[in-house]
Amino acid sequence: MEDSRQPFKRKGTTHYGRRQREVPLESCEGHDGWEEKQQGRSHTDKAAGSTEVQRPSKLAEGVYVHGKVNGHPLTFTAITDASRAIISTRAFNQLPGTSRPQLDQSVRLVVANGAPIKDAGEAIMQLELCPVTLSEQVIIAEIEDEALLGTTFLRKDTENQQISC
């Protein structure tokens, strides 16, 4: 039986002619150099000696938050349609091997219209959105964005900590 699941692409998004909005993290240790990404260049976390994570040169319209997954920088799209955090298989595969946990079988993912999304699995990963750092069950799937920040993370009790935007 052929796998009918397709990569997730938000309806109406495009990399051409759409206004971009990014939410930078201010005054957070280890979150410098994000301007390079906005200009379409890759960012390397030199302190950790990691390899470069290739990022798209333009972002579709949305709210973006710069953070880290297992210590490596990623750009999260804040989206209330996703119930859980999702990282693209592309971004997951670009993480150094020591930062890529073994994946467990995932639940079946579907978009709002019921179409299935191709997923690789799930694993517990450390999500850092300065000053908040949490271990979270993350799904790895074929999505257009680098990472989606789902409502489970957005609703976490973080002892009244606030992400500076």
C-alpha positions as CSV (number, residue, x, y, z in Angstrom):
1,M,0.0,0.0,0.0
2,E,1.4,3.4,-1.0
3,D,1.9,6.0,1.7
4,S,-0.6,8.8,0.9
5,R,0.8,11.2,3.5
6,Q,2.1,14.5,2.2
7,P,4.4,17.2,3.6
8,F,2.5,19.8,5.5
9,K,2.2,23.2,3.9
10,R,0.0,25.9,5.4
11,K,-2.6,27.0,3.0
12,G,-1.9,30.3,1.4
13,T,1.8,30.5,2.4
14,T,4.4,31.4,-0.1
15,H,8.0,32.6,-0.1
16,Y,7.3,35.3,-2.7
17,G,5.8,38.7,-2.1
18,R,4.6,38.1,1.5
19,R,5.5,40.3,4.4
20,Q,7.8,38.7,7.0
21,R,7.5,39.1,10.8
22,E,10.0,37.7,13.2
23,V,10.1,38.0,17.0
24,P,13.7,38.4,18.1
25,L,14.8,37.4,21.5
26,E,16.5,40.3,23.3
27,S,19.2,40.1,25.9
28,C,19.4,36.3,26.0
29,E,22.7,34.5,26.3
30,G,23.6,32.4,23.3
31,H,20.9,33.9,21.0
32,D,23.1,36.3,19.0
33,G,23.7,36.2,15.2
34,W,20.0,35.8,14.2
35,E,20.3,38.8,11.9
36,E,22.4,36.6,9.6
37,K,19.4,34.3,9.1
38,Q,17.1,37.1,8.2
39,Q,19.5,38.0,5.4
40,G,19.4,34.5,4.1
41,R,22.7,33.2,5.5
42,S,23.2,30.1,7.6
43,H,24.0,30.5,11.3
44,T,26.7,28.4,13.0
45,D,26.8,28.0,16.8
46,K,30.5,28.4,17.1
47,A,30.6,28.0,20.9
48,A,29.2,24.5,20.6
49,G,31.3,23.7,17.5
50,S,28.2,22.5,15.7
51,T,27.7,22.2,12.0
52,E,25.7,24.7,10.0
53,V,21.9,24.3,9.9
54,Q,20.7,25.4,6.5
55,R,17.7,27.7,6.7
56,P,15.4,29.1,4.0
57,S,16.4,32.5,2.7
58,K,12.9,33.9,3.1
59,L,10.1,33.1,5.6
60,A,6.4,33.1,4.9
61,E,4.1,35.5,6.7
62,G,3.8,34.5,10.4
63,V,5.1,35.0,13.9
64,Y,8.6,33.6,14.3
65,V,10.5,33.0,17.6
66,H,14.2,32.1,17.6
67,G,15.1,29.4,20.0
68,K,17.2,26.3,20.4
69,V,16.5,22.5,20.2
70,N,19.0,20.4,22.1
71,G,21.3,23.4,22.2
72,H,21.2,24.2,18.4
73,P,19.4,27.2,17.0
74,L,16.2,26.9,15.1
75,T,13.4,29.3,14.1
76,F,10.0,28.3,15.5
77,T,6.7,29.4,13.9
78,A,4.2,30.2,16.7
79,I,1.1,28.4,15.6
80,T,-2.0,27.6,17.6
81,D,-3.3,25.1,15.0
82,A,-0.6,22.6,16.1
83,S,-1.3,20.9,19.4
84,R,2.4,19.8,19.9
85,A,5.8,21.0,18.9
86,I,6.9,19.7,15.5
87,I,10.4,19.9,14.0
88,S,10.9,19.4,10.3
89,T,12.8,16.2,9.2
90,R,15.1,18.5,7.3
91,A,16.1,20.5,10.4
92,F,16.3,17.3,12.5
93,N,18.6,15.6,10.0
94,Q,20.9,18.7,10.0
95,L,21.5,18.5,13.8
96,P,24.8,16.8,14.8
97,G,24.4,13.1,15.5
98,T,24.9,13.6,19.3
99,S,22.0,16.0,19.3
100,R,19.6,13.7,17.5
101,P,17.8,11.3,19.8
102,Q,16.5,8.0,18.8
103,L,13.0,8.4,17.4
104,D,10.0,6.5,18.7
105,Q,7.0,5.6,16.6
106,S,4.7,8.7,16.5
107,V,0.9,9.1,16.5
108,R,-0.8,9.7,13.2
109,L,-0.6,13.4,12.2
110,V,-3.3,15.2,10.2
111,V,-3.8,18.8,9.2
112,A,-7.1,20.6,9.9
113,N,-8.8,19.3,6.7
114,G,-7.9,15.7,7.7
115,A,-5.1,15.1,5.3
116,P,-2.3,13.0,6.8
117,I,1.3,14.4,7.3
118,K,4.3,12.2,6.8
119,D,6.2,11.8,10.1
120,A,9.5,10.2,11.1
121,G,8.7,9.7,14.8
122,E,8.9,11.5,18.1
123,A,11.4,12.1,20.9
124,I,11.9,14.1,24.0
125,M,14.0,17.1,23.2
126,Q,15.1,20.2,25.1
127,L,13.3,23.3,23.7
128,E,14.8,26.7,24.7
129,L,13.0,29.9,24.2
130,C,15.0,32.3,26.4
131,P,14.5,32.4,29.4
132,V,12.3,29.3,29.2
133,T,13.9,25.8,28.8
134,L,11.7,22.7,28.9
135,S,12.0,19.0,27.9
136,E,9.2,18.4,25.5
137,Q,7.9,15.4,23.5
138,V,8.5,16.7,19.9
139,I,7.2,15.2,16.7
140,I,9.6,15.0,13.7
141,A,7.6,15.4,10.4
142,E,7.7,16.6,6.8
143,I,6.7,20.2,7.3
144,E,7.5,23.4,5.4
145,D,8.6,25.4,8.4
146,E,11.8,24.7,10.3
147,A,9.8,24.1,13.5
148,L,6.3,24.7,14.8
149,L,5.7,25.8,18.4
150,G,2.5,24.0,19.4
151,T,0.0,24.9,22.0
152,T,1.4,22.3,24.5
153,F,4.6,24.4,24.8
154,L,2.7,27.7,24.7
155,R,0.5,26.6,27.6
156,K,3.2,25.3,29.8
157,D,3.4,26.7,33.3
158,T,6.7,28.6,33.3
159,E,6.4,30.2,36.7
160,N,5.2,33.5,35.1
161,Q,8.4,33.8,33.0
162,Q,7.9,36.0,29.9
163,I,9.6,35.7,26.5
164,S,10.8,39.1,25.6
165,C,9.6,40.1,22.1
